[in-house]
Amino acid sequence: QKPNPSAMAAPARIAAADLENMGKKELVEAVQKIAPIAFLQENKLNGKVEAVAKRANKDKVIAAYNELHDKGLFSTDEEREAEKLALDLAKAKLEEEKAAEKAAEKAAEKA
């Protein structure tokens, strides 16, 4: 992924020692607050903070946080919302296509 020039300015980076002292839930929140949804999905960090914190490895969350900063992959709440809407629309369209396919199969069986 390439940094988005229209994306938000880089947020202040949390010092490595402070990252180590943070709880997993805090770390997940820090990542989710600045990361694009696609990045969160790729790193299995998308979803409710509590659920993600339970299954995520702290070192992997820290690595993801550092990767965000190293690559400049930041997104605003608005950008994440737009990304979520686009994903939801794509999912709905896929479900619609599957339903139409099943209806066509049933019609073919009856014929």
C-alpha positions as CSV (number, residue, x, y, z in Angstrom):
1,Q,0.0,0.0,0.0
2,K,1.2,3.5,-0.8
3,P,0.7,6.4,1.6
4,N,-2.3,8.5,0.7
5,P,-1.1,12.1,0.2
6,S,-4.6,13.4,1.1
7,A,-4.6,11.3,4.3
8,M,-4.3,12.8,7.7
9,A,-1.0,14.2,8.9
10,A,1.2,11.7,10.8
11,P,0.0,11.3,14.4
12,A,2.6,11.6,17.1
13,R,4.5,8.4,17.5
14,I,4.4,6.7,20.8
15,A,7.9,5.9,22.1
16,A,9.0,2.2,22.0
17,A,9.3,2.1,25.8
18,D,5.8,3.5,26.3
19,L,4.4,0.9,23.8
20,E,6.0,-1.9,25.8
21,N,4.3,-0.6,29.0
22,M,0.9,-0.2,27.4
23,G,-1.8,-2.9,27.8
24,K,-2.9,-4.8,24.7
25,K,-6.3,-3.1,24.7
26,E,-4.6,0.3,24.7
27,L,-2.3,-0.8,21.9
28,V,-5.2,-2.1,19.8
29,E,-7.1,1.2,20.3
30,A,-4.0,3.2,19.2
31,V,-3.6,1.1,16.0
32,Q,-7.4,1.2,15.2
33,K,-7.5,4.9,15.7
34,I,-5.1,5.6,12.9
35,A,-5.0,2.6,10.5
36,P,-7.0,2.0,7.3
37,I,-9.5,-0.8,7.5
38,A,-7.6,-2.8,4.9
39,F,-4.5,-2.7,7.0
40,L,-6.5,-3.8,10.1
41,Q,-8.0,-6.7,8.2
42,E,-4.6,-7.8,6.8
43,N,-3.2,-7.8,10.3
44,K,-6.3,-9.3,12.0
45,L,-6.7,-6.2,14.1
46,N,-10.2,-5.2,12.8
47,G,-13.2,-5.6,15.1
48,K,-14.2,-4.8,18.7
49,V,-11.2,-3.7,20.8
50,E,-11.9,-6.3,23.5
51,A,-12.1,-9.2,21.1
52,V,-9.0,-8.2,19.1
53,A,-7.0,-7.7,22.3
54,K,-7.9,-11.2,23.5
55,R,-6.7,-12.9,20.4
56,A,-3.8,-10.6,19.4
57,N,-0.2,-11.1,20.3
58,K,1.2,-7.9,21.9
59,D,4.4,-8.0,19.9
60,K,2.4,-8.3,16.6
61,V,0.2,-5.3,17.6
62,I,3.4,-3.3,18.4
63,A,4.9,-4.4,15.0
64,A,1.7,-3.3,13.2
65,Y,1.8,0.1,15.0
66,N,5.4,0.6,14.0
67,E,4.6,-0.5,10.4
68,L,1.9,2.1,10.2
69,H,4.3,4.8,11.1
70,D,7.2,3.5,9.0
71,K,5.0,3.3,5.9
72,G,2.9,6.4,6.7
73,L,-0.3,4.4,6.4
74,F,-2.7,6.6,8.3
75,S,-6.4,7.3,7.7
76,T,-9.0,9.6,9.3
77,D,-12.3,8.5,10.8
78,E,-14.0,9.8,7.6
79,E,-11.7,7.7,5.4
80,R,-12.3,4.6,7.5
81,E,-16.0,5.2,7.4
82,A,-15.9,5.6,3.6
83,E,-13.8,2.4,3.3
84,K,-16.3,0.5,5.6
85,L,-19.2,1.6,3.5
86,A,-17.5,0.5,0.3
87,L,-16.7,-2.9,1.8
88,D,-20.3,-3.2,3.0
89,L,-21.7,-2.3,-0.4
90,A,-19.4,-4.9,-2.1
91,K,-20.5,-7.5,0.4
92,A,-24.2,-6.7,-0.2
93,K,-23.7,-6.9,-3.9
94,L,-22.0,-10.3,-3.6
95,E,-24.8,-11.6,-1.5
96,E,-27.3,-10.3,-4.0
97,E,-25.5,-12.1,-6.8
98,K,-25.4,-15.3,-4.9
99,A,-29.2,-15.1,-4.1
100,A,-29.9,-14.5,-7.8
101,E,-27.7,-17.4,-8.7
102,K,-29.6,-19.7,-6.3
103,A,-33.0,-18.5,-7.6
104,A,-31.8,-19.2,-11.2
105,E,-30.7,-22.7,-10.2
106,K,-34.0,-23.5,-8.5
107,A,-35.9,-22.2,-11.6
108,A,-33.8,-24.4,-13.8
109,E,-34.5,-27.5,-11.6
110,K,-38.2,-26.9,-11.8
111,A,-38.1,-26.6,-15.6
